[in-house]
Amino acid sequence: MFIPTQYCSDQTLRYPLVTLSTRAQVESSRVSSSFLDAVRRIIAREGVAGLYAGLDSALFGISVTNFVYYYWYEWTRAGFQTAAVKAGRATKRLTTLESMIAGAIAGSATVILTNPIWVVNTRMTTRKNSQAEGELSKNKPKSSSTVGTLLALLREEGPQALFAGVVPALVLVINPILQYTIFEQLRNFVEGRRKITPMIAFLLGALGKLFATTITYPYITVKSRAHVAGRDSKDEGMFDSMKKIEREEGYTGFYKGKHTYCEFPGYSHSLADLE
């Protein structure tokens, strides 16, 4: 699938932030580190290439994810428009509720169909199948290809591992709905006091995104950990994982990597949260 060169360059420049955020999400509390320490540690043991682990699978995944999402969104939108014509509505334009439903259906379909790509990408980004964490400090981990990571995962854990983290990813479909709702409430509040300028609208949109991401970020962390959990934790459900994080790391464990994540709000690993 073709991806514009400019788009590839943009994502390549920002990908080290993706790596840092994802690794922060899956690491245990005992290896937690600051932003700069994490960068130094990765470069020291893996080289600069370590910051770009899984980039090829990410670019492929983004292209497939966008195609699947917009295909399902347009398909659902066409269904609503056909229903509007049959109902004799004056316009075929979707209502706010219909737009939210179309987005939720498209997001859910995208999660289910593309989750295997993002499981492989998370494994590559975190070097899950390279070496144990204790060995990384001594030896440079061997980089695995996308196909090699996929085959290793299927061989060691079975095809069901490709759908790890689907439940929290489905929960993340509510992210854009939350963002829109918060934005509308903020806009209504401000409109009663002053005129909404483009700058104010931009700031309100940014606040809506920030609040929505803050609310749903714990599910992003749980999803990332499910992607790398492996055979030993395959029976651990979403709520069990959340209880484990809260018990072992406290509530701050749910927000690991958020400071880095917020640096690339337009970048989405799976569009499950439709950032």
Secondary structure, DSSP 8 states (H G I E B T S, - for coil): ----HHHHHHHHHHHHHHHHHHHHHHS-GGG---HHHHHHHHHHHH-GGGGGTTHHHHHHHHHHHHHHHHHHHHHHHHHHHHHHHHTT-S-----HHHHHHHHHHHHHHHHHHHHHHHHHHHHHHTTTTT--HHHHTTS------HHHHHHHHHHHH-GGGGGTTHHHHHHGGGHHHHHHHHHHHHHHHHHTTS---HHHHHHHHHHHHHHHHHHHHHHHHHHHHHHT--GGGTT--HHHHHHHHHHHH-GGGGGTTHHHHTT-TT--SSSSS--
